[in-house]
Amino acid sequence: MIATRDGVITHVIIGDTKGLYIPSLEDYRIGRSALRGLRYIHTHLYEEPFNKDDFTDLSLLRFDMMAAITIKEGLPHKIHLAYLMPSDSVKRQNVMTDDFYRFHIDYNDFVTELEASIGRSILLDSKENTERAILIVADVKSRYELDDSLSELEELSKSADIEVIDTVVQRLKEINPKYLLGEGKLSEIIINAMQKSATILIFHQELTPSQNKAITDKTELKVIDRSQLILDIFARRAHSRDGKVQVELAQLKYMLPRLSGKGTAMSRLMGGIGGRGPGETKLEIDRRSIREKITRLENELKHLTSARQQRKKRRTSEGIPIVSIIGYTNAGKSTLLNALTDSNVFVEDKMFATLDTSSRRLRFPRHREAIITDTVGFIRDLPKPLKSAFKATLEELDDAHLLMHLVDLSNPQYEQHILSVENIMKDLHLDKKPSLLVFNKQDKVQESDINYALNRYKGICISAKNKETLLPLLKEIEYMLWQEGIALLKNKAKLK
């Protein structure tokens, strides 16, 4: 039997000695409360105490209290009570046992104080209105790759202003087609999330529509994957019309196959992480309307691209070469642009701090100048919707005469980052374009690391925060543009 705090019976459930099935409790959602507002009362036929399944139900479903009444000679004998403890307690559940006929408790006062205690323990370690996440990395890759993926997911969460309260890393023998990982492990994660009052589960692995539905069916927490997290960050950082259209387009394309049959699971994403941005009010409309919206956005993007190309033609006709700074996200591209051109482009030590393209004039001696452009940062395994939607922006690199590939040398995974950027360049058919490899943040690494990188990759090493280190870079850019003759515009005479 399940009853409310007012004593109203909501469910009467019949089971057998093997167990019973608890129906959906979506009419009694947890929301921001620590407990569900329901008590669960059932019988144990053999005078046995609570078992593992009972504690799982208590933790997973967040009942106010669970009571198990044992039977002896056909009559009630003992009553066992279990309830959740505040998260700072060593034990997650507490159990009381008493004679059934002598038992008495002031239920409402007890539960009110219990819920307040749990709420206070949560507030001690959390920021108001901040999403509290458990990060999950589960894959068949090596442990080193899994740890690398977790580090990246933590950085992405930081960029989205998410409070990470726990992490889970599991190396799988094979991918579970329904839940990604094992159902038992998933239940364990959800229970841990509820105990720590997490509001969201974030998976590094991209979830298929069926996996997303299966997982959300098991929990009332928000469930998103890395792709949705990146989309959310992009939605925050898009300021230009181009950027906003591209983000909304990517959101809709990602959500379209995940709308069917989602029911309340989709409403969980409305607002906040995973449901933010220009298109958030469109996520629950029917599939046909979404397709129509996608078509309208694609047409608008074509017009915006056309206008951008017209601006480029005017710039090209002036005979000014273009240098585009590319690189992995948070490599320091905006900082370098500011240092080279004495500009004030927004800079922040977070992934995807810069989304909209910025262009400035870079002046050299002998009255030469170039346009230097800061582009959106790259990331490995870029989500397909983003790769498609931002193709228009990345195509701007077609007009660049020189690609300056900036690398954060202080990042332990910088070699993997170089490879990721090179792979994206191949996908865009830009791998044959003249490029210059530049290692940034030399002030944060040992000289031996600098020598290794320069010997292996034949680049230039700088610190974007120290302008004195930029002189060799400026000389190399000038040499490549004019001495090597890669800035071959139609009006070549203007470049001599």
URNORJO-V329638 format. One record per backbone hydrogen bond with DSSP energy under -1.0 kcal/mol. CO is the residue of the C=O (numbers start at 1). NH is the residue of the N-H. Records with the same first field share a line. If there is no record, write none. Layout:
BEGIN
CO = NH / NH
END
This chain:
BEGIN
1 = 41
2 = 10 / 11
3 = 39
4 = 7
8 = 4
11 = 2
16 = 19
19 = 16
25 = 28
30 = 33
38 = 64
39 = 3
40 = 67
42 = 69
44 = 71
51 = 55
52 = 56
53 = 57
54 = 58
55 = 59
56 = 60
57 = 61
62 = 36
65 = 40
66 = 82
67 = 42
68 = 80
69 = 44
70 = 77
72 = 75
75 = 72
77 = 100
78 = 70
79 = 98
80 = 68
81 = 96
82 = 66
83 = 94
86 = 89
92 = 85
94 = 83
96 = 81
98 = 79
99 = 103
105 = 107
106 = 110
107 = 111
108 = 112
109 = 113
110 = 114
111 = 115
112 = 116
113 = 117
114 = 118
115 = 119
116 = 120
117 = 121
118 = 122
119 = 123
120 = 124
122 = 125
127 = 130
131 = 163
132 = 199 / 200
133 = 165 / 166
134 = 202
135 = 168
136 = 204
137 = 170
139 = 172
142 = 146
143 = 147
144 = 148
145 = 149
146 = 150
147 = 151
148 = 152
149 = 153
150 = 154
151 = 155
152 = 156
153 = 157
154 = 158
155 = 159
156 = 160
157 = 162
158 = 161
163 = 133
166 = 135
168 = 137
170 = 139
176 = 180
179 = 181
180 = 176
182 = 186
183 = 187
184 = 188
185 = 189
186 = 190
187 = 191
188 = 192
189 = 193
190 = 194
191 = 195
192 = 196
193 = 198
194 = 197
199 = 222
200 = 134
201 = 224
202 = 136
203 = 226
208 = 212
209 = 213
210 = 214
211 = 215
212 = 216
213 = 217
215 = 218
222 = 201
224 = 203
225 = 229
226 = 230
227 = 231
228 = 232
229 = 233
230 = 234
231 = 235
232 = 236
233 = 237
234 = 238
240 = 244
241 = 245
242 = 246
243 = 247
244 = 248
245 = 249
246 = 250
247 = 251
248 = 252
249 = 253
250 = 254
251 = 255
252 = 256
255 = 258
256 = 259
259 = 262
262 = 265
264 = 268
266 = 269
272 = 275
275 = 271
277 = 280
279 = 282
282 = 285
286 = 290
287 = 291
288 = 292
289 = 293
290 = 294
291 = 295
292 = 296
293 = 297
294 = 298
295 = 299
296 = 300
297 = 301
298 = 302
299 = 303
300 = 304
301 = 305
302 = 306
303 = 307
304 = 308
305 = 309
306 = 310
307 = 311
308 = 312
309 = 313
310 = 314
311 = 315
312 = 316
313 = 317
316 = 319
321 = 371
322 = 401 / 402
323 = 373
324 = 404
325 = 375
326 = 406
327 = 378
328 = 331
332 = 336
333 = 337
334 = 338
335 = 339
336 = 340
337 = 341
338 = 342 / 343
348 = 350
350 = 353
358 = 374
360 = 372
362 = 370
368 = 364
370 = 362
371 = 323
372 = 360
373 = 325
374 = 358
378 = 329
383 = 387
384 = 388
385 = 389
386 = 390
388 = 391
390 = 394
391 = 395
393 = 396
394 = 397
395 = 398
396 = 399
402 = 324
403 = 436
404 = 326
405 = 438
407 = 409 / 440
408 = 411
411 = 414
413 = 417
414 = 418
415 = 419
416 = 420
417 = 421
418 = 422
419 = 423
420 = 424
421 = 425
422 = 426
423 = 427
424 = 428
425 = 430
426 = 429
430 = 433
434 = 403
436 = 405
437 = 460
438 = 407
439 = 462
440 = 409
441 = 444
442 = 445
446 = 450
447 = 451
448 = 452
449 = 453
450 = 454
451 = 455
452 = 456
453 = 457
454 = 458
460 = 439
462 = 442
463 = 466
466 = 469
467 = 470
470 = 474
471 = 475
472 = 476
473 = 477
474 = 478
475 = 479
476 = 480
477 = 481
478 = 482
479 = 483 / 484
480 = 486
481 = 487
486 = 488
487 = 489
490 = 492
491 = 494
492 = 495
END
